[in-house]
Amino acid sequence: MTTYYITEKQNQESVRQGKTVECKDLAAAKRHATKNQCFHGTVLTIETSELGDMLAVKKDGKWRTFSER
């Protein structure tokens, strides 16, 4: 299991407290974030909890994935 930091924000540059989840892989983390999205039109971000590197962003209903380290 890998630890991911998931945040739902008003826009990609916003700062907001997220939550830490343990998932099998990035795809599982994306599914978890999508299922738990509270508001329509917000931006979801997934980062590595230990380094804070951005792994994926969901904006306008589409995921943009960055290289996973």
Biopython code that builds the backbone (N, CA, C, O; Angstrom):
import numpy as np
from Bio.PDB.StructureBuilder import StructureBuilder

atoms = [
    (1, "MET", "N", (0.830, -1.185, 0.000)),
    (1, "MET", "CA", (0.000, 0.000, 0.000)),
    (1, "MET", "C", (0.877, 1.251, 0.000)),
    (1, "MET", "O", (1.912, 1.311, 0.663)),
    (2, "THR", "N", (0.437, 2.226, -0.749)),
    (2, "THR", "CA", (1.135, 3.502, -0.831)),
    (2, "THR", "C", (0.261, 4.583, -0.218)),
    (2, "THR", "O", (-0.964, 4.530, -0.325)),
    (3, "THR", "N", (0.881, 5.558, 0.419)),
    (3, "THR", "CA", (0.144, 6.648, 1.044)),
    (3, "THR", "C", (0.059, 7.825, 0.082)),
    (3, "THR", "O", (1.070, 8.264, -0.465)),
    (4, "TYR", "N", (-1.152, 8.331, -0.121)),
    (4, "TYR", "CA", (-1.405, 9.472, -0.998)),
    (4, "TYR", "C", (-2.102, 10.570, -0.205)),
    (4, "TYR", "O", (-2.793, 10.293, 0.776)),
    (5, "TYR", "N", (-1.918, 11.812, -0.630)),
    (5, "TYR", "CA", (-2.543, 12.970, -0.005)),
    (5, "TYR", "C", (-3.525, 13.553, -1.008)),
    (5, "TYR", "O", (-3.108, 14.080, -2.039)),
    (6, "ILE", "N", (-4.828, 13.469, -0.725)),
    (6, "ILE", "CA", (-5.885, 13.893, -1.650)),
    (6, "ILE", "C", (-6.537, 15.174, -1.136)),
    (6, "ILE", "O", (-6.909, 15.274, 0.033)),
    (7, "THR", "N", (-6.669, 16.154, -2.039)),
    (7, "THR", "CA", (-7.267, 17.434, -1.680)),
    (7, "THR", "C", (-8.314, 17.829, -2.716)),
    (7, "THR", "O", (-8.100, 17.664, -3.917)),
    (8, "GLU", "N", (-9.440, 18.349, -2.249)),
    (8, "GLU", "CA", (-10.478, 18.919, -3.121)),
    (8, "GLU", "C", (-10.430, 20.431, -2.947)),
    (8, "GLU", "O", (-10.643, 20.942, -1.847)),
    (9, "LYS", "N", (-10.148, 21.147, -4.038)),
    (9, "LYS", "CA", (-9.944, 22.597, -3.964)),
    (9, "LYS", "C", (-10.891, 23.332, -4.900)),
    (9, "LYS", "O", (-11.483, 22.746, -5.807)),
    (10, "GLN", "N", (-11.016, 24.631, -4.655)),
    (10, "GLN", "CA", (-11.834, 25.462, -5.537)),
    (10, "GLN", "C", (-11.159, 25.611, -6.903)),
    (10, "GLN", "O", (-11.831, 25.582, -7.934)),
    (11, "ASN", "N", (-9.836, 25.770, -6.910)),
    (11, "ASN", "CA", (-9.055, 25.779, -8.149)),
    (11, "ASN", "C", (-7.678, 25.192, -7.837)),
    (11, "ASN", "O", (-7.358, 24.963, -6.671)),
    (12, "GLN", "N", (-6.875, 24.951, -8.847)),
    (12, "GLN", "CA", (-5.611, 24.243, -8.656)),
    (12, "GLN", "C", (-4.625, 25.009, -7.768)),
    (12, "GLN", "O", (-3.796, 24.389, -7.102)),
    (13, "GLU", "N", (-4.698, 26.328, -7.747)),
    (13, "GLU", "CA", (-3.766, 27.132, -6.962)),
    (13, "GLU", "C", (-4.228, 27.349, -5.520)),
    (13, "GLU", "O", (-3.467, 27.868, -4.704)),
    (14, "SER", "N", (-5.442, 26.966, -5.200)),
    (14, "SER", "CA", (-5.964, 27.134, -3.847)),
    (14, "SER", "C", (-5.185, 26.278, -2.857)),
    (14, "SER", "O", (-4.582, 25.269, -3.221)),
    (15, "VAL", "N", (-5.211, 26.700, -1.610)),
    (15, "VAL", "CA", (-4.588, 25.933, -0.539)),
    (15, "VAL", "C", (-5.700, 25.455, 0.383)),
    (15, "VAL", "O", (-6.531, 26.242, 0.836)),
    (16, "ARG", "N", (-5.704, 24.168, 0.652)),
    (16, "ARG", "CA", (-6.739, 23.595, 1.505)),
    (16, "ARG", "C", (-6.209, 22.316, 2.120)),
    (16, "ARG", "O", (-5.408, 21.609, 1.507)),
    (17, "GLN", "N", (-6.648, 22.023, 3.314)),
    (17, "GLN", "CA", (-6.226, 20.801, 3.977)),
    (17, "GLN", "C", (-6.889, 19.608, 3.311)),
    (17, "GLN", "O", (-8.091, 19.627, 3.043)),
    (18, "GLY", "N", (-6.119, 18.588, 3.048)),
    (18, "GLY", "CA", (-6.651, 17.382, 2.436)),
    (18, "GLY", "C", (-6.652, 16.238, 3.421)),
    (18, "GLY", "O", (-6.624, 16.441, 4.635)),
    (19, "LYS", "N", (-6.685, 15.028, 2.881)),
    (19, "LYS", "CA", (-6.636, 13.870, 3.760)),
    (19, "LYS", "C", (-5.677, 12.838, 3.188)),
    (19, "LYS", "O", (-5.460, 12.765, 1.978)),
    (20, "THR", "N", (-5.116, 12.054, 4.076)),
    (20, "THR", "CA", (-4.174, 11.012, 3.704)),
    (20, "THR", "C", (-4.916, 9.692, 3.594)),
    (20, "THR", "O", (-5.686, 9.324, 4.481)),
    (21, "VAL", "N", (-4.677, 8.982, 2.498)),
    (21, "VAL", "CA", (-5.294, 7.672, 2.296)),
    (21, "VAL", "C", (-4.224, 6.684, 1.846)),
    (21, "VAL", "O", (-3.221, 7.067, 1.244)),
    (22, "GLU", "N", (-4.449, 5.424, 2.142)),
    (22, "GLU", "CA", (-3.561, 4.370, 1.665)),
    (22, "GLU", "C", (-4.288, 3.601, 0.583)),
    (22, "GLU", "O", (-5.383, 3.083, 0.800)),
    (23, "CYS", "N", (-3.665, 3.530, -0.595)),
    (23, "CYS", "CA", (-4.252, 2.837, -1.736)),
    (23, "CYS", "C", (-3.194, 1.949, -2.383)),
    (23, "CYS", "O", (-1.994, 2.141, -2.187)),
    (24, "LYS", "N", (-3.666, 0.974, -3.157)),
    (24, "LYS", "CA", (-2.771, 0.026, -3.818)),
    (24, "LYS", "C", (-1.869, 0.719, -4.830)),
    (24, "LYS", "O", (-0.675, 0.429, -4.912)),
    (25, "ASP", "N", (-2.445, 1.635, -5.598)),
    (25, "ASP", "CA", (-1.679, 2.355, -6.620)),
    (25, "ASP", "C", (-2.366, 3.682, -6.926)),
    (25, "ASP", "O", (-3.379, 4.021, -6.314)),
    (26, "LEU", "N", (-1.808, 4.429, -7.873)),
    (26, "LEU", "CA", (-2.355, 5.740, -8.214)),
    (26, "LEU", "C", (-3.766, 5.633, -8.786)),
    (26, "LEU", "O", (-4.611, 6.484, -8.508)),
    (27, "ALA", "N", (-4.028, 4.605, -9.576)),
    (27, "ALA", "CA", (-5.362, 4.419, -10.144)),
    (27, "ALA", "C", (-6.403, 4.235, -9.039)),
    (27, "ALA", "O", (-7.504, 4.778, -9.129)),
    (28, "ALA", "N", (-6.066, 3.487, -8.017)),
    (28, "ALA", "CA", (-6.981, 3.295, -6.886)),
    (28, "ALA", "C", (-7.183, 4.603, -6.127)),
    (28, "ALA", "O", (-8.285, 4.884, -5.656)),
    (29, "ALA", "N", (-6.132, 5.398, -6.010)),
    (29, "ALA", "CA", (-6.239, 6.702, -5.342)),
    (29, "ALA", "C", (-7.153, 7.639, -6.139)),
    (29, "ALA", "O", (-7.929, 8.392, -5.551)),
    (30, "LYS", "N", (-7.066, 7.597, -7.463)),
    (30, "LYS", "CA", (-7.942, 8.409, -8.313)),
    (30, "LYS", "C", (-9.404, 8.001, -8.137)),
    (30, "LYS", "O", (-10.281, 8.859, -8.038)),
    (31, "ARG", "N", (-9.667, 6.697, -8.097)),
    (31, "ARG", "CA", (-11.036, 6.213, -7.892)),
    (31, "ARG", "C", (-11.566, 6.661, -6.535)),
    (31, "ARG", "O", (-12.709, 7.103, -6.419)),
    (32, "HIS", "N", (-10.724, 6.544, -5.509)),
    (32, "HIS", "CA", (-11.122, 6.967, -4.160)),
    (32, "HIS", "C", (-11.464, 8.460, -4.140)),
    (32, "HIS", "O", (-12.480, 8.861, -3.573)),
    (33, "ALA", "N", (-10.613, 9.275, -4.761)),
    (33, "ALA", "CA", (-10.839, 10.724, -4.789)),
    (33, "ALA", "C", (-12.121, 11.071, -5.532)),
    (33, "ALA", "O", (-12.892, 11.916, -5.078)),
    (34, "THR", "N", (-12.349, 10.432, -6.659)),
    (34, "THR", "CA", (-13.552, 10.704, -7.460)),
    (34, "THR", "C", (-14.818, 10.310, -6.706)),
    (34, "THR", "O", (-15.800, 11.051, -6.718)),
    (35, "LYS", "N", (-14.804, 9.163, -6.059)),
    (35, "LYS", "CA", (-15.981, 8.702, -5.315)),
    (35, "LYS", "C", (-16.293, 9.613, -4.137)),
    (35, "LYS", "O", (-17.456, 9.760, -3.761)),
    (36, "ASN", "N", (-15.275, 10.223, -3.554)),
    (36, "ASN", "CA", (-15.465, 11.050, -2.359)),
    (36, "ASN", "C", (-15.499, 12.544, -2.659)),
    (36, "ASN", "O", (-15.446, 13.355, -1.735)),
    (37, "GLN", "N", (-15.587, 12.926, -3.938)),
    (37, "GLN", "CA", (-15.686, 14.340, -4.305)),
    (37, "GLN", "C", (-17.034, 14.881, -3.844)),
    (37, "GLN", "O", (-18.078, 14.322, -4.178)),
    (38, "CYS", "N", (-17.009, 15.965, -3.079)),
    (38, "CYS", "CA", (-18.242, 16.507, -2.495)),
    (38, "CYS", "C", (-18.963, 17.497, -3.406)),
    (38, "CYS", "O", (-20.193, 17.513, -3.447)),
    (39, "PHE", "N", (-18.223, 18.313, -4.129)),
    (39, "PHE", "CA", (-18.805, 19.405, -4.893)),
    (39, "PHE", "C", (-18.527, 19.260, -6.382)),
    (39, "PHE", "O", (-17.466, 18.776, -6.777)),
    (40, "HIS", "N", (-19.472, 19.676, -7.197)),
    (40, "HIS", "CA", (-19.321, 19.671, -8.649)),
    (40, "HIS", "C", (-18.473, 20.870, -9.070)),
    (40, "HIS", "O", (-18.698, 21.978, -8.583)),
    (41, "GLY", "N", (-17.518, 20.674, -9.950)),
    (41, "GLY", "CA", (-16.718, 21.777, -10.467)),
    (41, "GLY", "C", (-15.457, 22.081, -9.673)),
    (41, "GLY", "O", (-14.745, 23.031, -9.998)),
    (42, "THR", "N", (-15.164, 21.299, -8.640)),
    (42, "THR", "CA", (-13.932, 21.518, -7.883)),
    (42, "THR", "C", (-12.776, 20.759, -8.534)),
    (42, "THR", "O", (-12.983, 19.936, -9.425)),
    (43, "VAL", "N", (-11.578, 21.043, -8.083)),
    (43, "VAL", "CA", (-10.374, 20.404, -8.592)),
    (43, "VAL", "C", (-9.865, 19.421, -7.545)),
    (43, "VAL", "O", (-9.734, 19.768, -6.371)),
    (44, "LEU", "N", (-9.579, 18.193, -7.974)),
    (44, "LEU", "CA", (-8.998, 17.192, -7.087)),
    (44, "LEU", "C", (-7.508, 17.089, -7.369)),
    (44, "LEU", "O", (-7.093, 17.071, -8.528)),
    (45, "THR", "N", (-6.704, 17.022, -6.319)),
    (45, "THR", "CA", (-5.271, 16.826, -6.487)),
    (45, "THR", "C", (-4.831, 15.628, -5.668)),
    (45, "THR", "O", (-5.353, 15.372, -4.583)),
    (46, "ILE", "N", (-3.856, 14.894, -6.206)),
    (46, "ILE", "CA", (-3.260, 13.766, -5.499)),
    (46, "ILE", "C", (-1.759, 13.996, -5.463)),
    (46, "ILE", "O", (-1.119, 14.199, -6.495)),
    (47, "GLU", "N", (-1.212, 13.961, -4.262)),
    (47, "GLU", "CA", (0.218, 14.169, -4.059)),
    (47, "GLU", "C", (0.790, 13.015, -3.255)),
    (47, "GLU", "O", (0.052, 12.278, -2.602)),
    (48, "THR", "N", (2.116, 12.860, -3.306)),
    (48, "THR", "CA", (2.762, 11.903, -2.420)),
    (48, "THR", "C", (2.828, 12.538, -1.053)),
    (48, "THR", "O", (3.211, 13.701, -0.930)),
    (49, "SER", "N", (2.468, 11.812, -0.041)),
    (49, "SER", "CA", (2.422, 12.404, 1.292)),
    (49, "SER", "C", (3.811, 12.700, 1.839)),
    (49, "SER", "O", (3.987, 13.663, 2.584)),
    (50, "GLU", "N", (4.796, 11.888, 1.480)),
    (50, "GLU", "CA", (6.115, 12.095, 2.055)),
    (50, "GLU", "C", (6.912, 13.212, 1.377)),
    (50, "GLU", "O", (7.687, 13.893, 2.049)),
    (51, "LEU", "N", (6.750, 13.416, 0.090)),
    (51, "LEU", "CA", (7.522, 14.430, -0.629)),
    (51, "LEU", "C", (6.702, 15.629, -1.070)),
    (51, "LEU", "O", (7.266, 16.687, -1.349)),
    (52, "GLY", "N", (5.399, 15.492, -1.138)),
    (52, "GLY", "CA", (4.544, 16.581, -1.592)),
    (52, "GLY", "C", (4.578, 16.788, -3.090)),
    (52, "GLY", "O", (4.167, 17.841, -3.577)),
    (53, "ASP", "N", (5.069, 15.786, -3.845)),
    (53, "ASP", "CA", (5.102, 15.882, -5.304)),
    (53, "ASP", "C", (3.711, 15.655, -5.874)),
    (53, "ASP", "O", (3.021, 14.714, -5.483)),
    (54, "MET", "N", (3.300, 16.519, -6.798)),
    (54, "MET", "CA", (1.999, 16.402, -7.448)),
    (54, "MET", "C", (2.022, 15.206, -8.405)),
    (54, "MET", "O", (2.873, 15.127, -9.292)),
    (55, "LEU", "N", (1.084, 14.282, -8.217)),
    (55, "LEU", "CA", (0.998, 13.106, -9.074)),
    (55, "LEU", "C", (-0.112, 13.221, -10.107)),
    (55, "LEU", "O", (0.055, 12.802, -11.252)),
    (56, "ALA", "N", (-1.257, 13.795, -9.702)),
    (56, "ALA", "CA", (-2.395, 13.882, -10.617)),
    (56, "ALA", "C", (-3.318, 15.021, -10.203)),
    (56, "ALA", "O", (-3.427, 15.370, -9.027)),
    (57, "VAL", "N", (-3.988, 15.596, -11.223)),
    (57, "VAL", "CA", (-4.963, 16.656, -11.004)),
    (57, "VAL", "C", (-6.190, 16.329, -11.840)),
    (57, "VAL", "O", (-6.072, 15.992, -13.019)),
    (58, "LYS", "N", (-7.381, 16.429, -11.226)),
    (58, "LYS", "CA", (-8.626, 16.233, -11.966)),
    (58, "LYS", "C", (-9.330, 17.577, -12.053)),
    (58, "LYS", "O", (-9.759, 18.145, -11.049)),
    (59, "LYS", "N", (-9.437, 18.067, -13.277)),
    (59, "LYS", "CA", (-10.069, 19.350, -13.538)),
    (59, "LYS", "C", (-11.009, 19.171, -14.714)),
    (59, "LYS", "O", (-10.645, 18.548, -15.712)),
    (60, "ASP", "N", (-12.209, 19.707, -14.608)),
    (60, "ASP", "CA", (-13.227, 19.607, -15.667)),
    (60, "ASP", "C", (-13.523, 18.152, -16.032)),
    (60, "ASP", "O", (-13.780, 17.834, -17.193)),
    (61, "GLY", "N", (-13.485, 17.271, -15.025)),
    (61, "GLY", "CA", (-13.847, 15.877, -15.237)),
    (61, "GLY", "C", (-12.778, 14.994, -15.834)),
    (61, "GLY", "O", (-13.037, 13.822, -16.107)),
    (62, "LYS", "N", (-11.558, 15.528, -16.049)),
    (62, "LYS", "CA", (-10.494, 14.734, -16.663)),
    (62, "LYS", "C", (-9.242, 14.748, -15.782)),
    (62, "LYS", "O", (-8.845, 15.786, -15.253)),
    (63, "TRP", "N", (-8.640, 13.579, -15.641)),
    (63, "TRP", "CA", (-7.406, 13.468, -14.874)),
    (63, "TRP", "C", (-6.198, 13.809, -15.731)),
    (63, "TRP", "O", (-6.112, 13.387, -16.884)),
    (64, "ARG", "N", (-5.289, 14.549, -15.187)),
    (64, "ARG", "CA", (-3.984, 14.807, -15.794)),
    (64, "ARG", "C", (-2.957, 14.193, -14.859)),
    (64, "ARG", "O", (-2.828, 14.628, -13.714)),
    (65, "THR", "N", (-2.228, 13.194, -15.326)),
    (65, "THR", "CA", (-1.284, 12.480, -14.490)),
    (65, "THR", "C", (0.135, 12.922, -14.805)),
    (65, "THR", "O", (0.518, 13.066, -15.966)),
    (66, "PHE", "N", (0.900, 13.131, -13.757)),
    (66, "PHE", "CA", (2.305, 13.475, -13.868)),
    (66, "PHE", "C", (3.108, 12.216, -13.556)),
    (66, "PHE", "O", (2.539, 11.243, -13.061)),
    (67, "SER", "N", (4.388, 12.204, -13.824)),
    (67, "SER", "CA", (5.179, 11.001, -13.582)),
    (67, "SER", "C", (5.235, 10.671, -12.097)),
    (67, "SER", "O", (5.496, 11.538, -11.263)),
    (68, "GLU", "N", (4.984, 9.401, -11.779)),
    (68, "GLU", "CA", (5.009, 8.951, -10.395)),
    (68, "GLU", "C", (6.430, 8.572, -10.037)),
    (68, "GLU", "O", (7.096, 7.847, -10.776)),
    (69, "ARG", "N", (6.892, 9.069, -8.894)),
    (69, "ARG", "CA", (8.280, 8.797, -8.491)),
    (69, "ARG", "C", (8.343, 7.681, -7.512)),
    (69, "ARG", "O", (9.429, 7.314, -7.062)),
]
sb = StructureBuilder()
sb.init_structure("model")
sb.init_model(0)
sb.init_chain("A")
sb.init_seg("    ")
for serial, (resi, resn, name, xyz) in enumerate(atoms, 1):
    if name == "N":
        sb.init_residue(resn, " ", resi, " ")
    sb.init_atom(name, np.array(xyz, "f"), 0.0, 1.0, " ", f" {name:<3s}", serial, name[0])
structure = sb.get_structure()
